[in-house]
Amino acid sequence: MSRIAPTFAKLKEQGKTGLITFITAGDPAREQTVPLMHALVAGGADVLELGVPFSDPMAEGPVIQRACERALALGVTIHDVFGYVREFRRSNAHTPVVLMGYANPIERIGADAFIVAAREAGADGAIVVDYPPEECEEFAAKMRAAGLDLIFLLAPTSTEKRVQQVAKVGGGFSYYVSLKGVTGAGHIDTAEVAERIAGIRRHVALPIGVGFGIRDAATAKALAKVADAVVIGSRIIQEIEASPPGQAVAAVQAFTSGIRSALDAA
């Protein structure tokens, strides 16, 4: 079993909404990735998503696209991502780490090699944006056998059949995309999200995290009433971009603390 299920069980026991945070591995500098991961945990993150840099991140808005470009310019590869997880695990054995990215880097090294490397590094699962659940039963089974969760996205446009397939093969939590569009875009209709999540829960027993477009404490607090966790990525990367040299880690921890406080007050 990965660390994800026990983490959500503890949050439920405490009556808390989870905070899932995203950064791109290698951005803004190779040596800052692990300190940023620790800063997110110190700020109150319950689960870390670590983005695998990719040249064509189709679901990402301009903010995360820029982060991928910066990391790729530094030569960061999927093997470096495994290395960051290993380094993080030297001093944090409990916070779940989910690798998030696209099929191409996995296909290049091979699905079996990816699973072995992810497990040995200390990761807990993966979100592969362009792996549809209908084509992932074998891969999901191999992930489960290795103690890893394969996490899928659900969207406002997801059919009942797609939801049922995610319920069948998904693990860890289900990631509900709160709006039509890319990461960091648009305005969230909380009532619509609540209605869609209620429909998803009829089929999916996993915890549900809501992401895309959560930019501030007020939105996070509103969604805490209907979701098991909120997911924030683009806004964190904007904090990194806006920080003077050497101050990104502190800025990210401070921002994360603000979101954590809002969720706890919900």
Summary of the structure (lengths in Angstrom):
residues: 266
radius of gyration: 16.8
end to end distance: 30.0
largest distance: 48.0
contacts: 953
relative contact order: 0.18
helix: 51%
strand: 14%
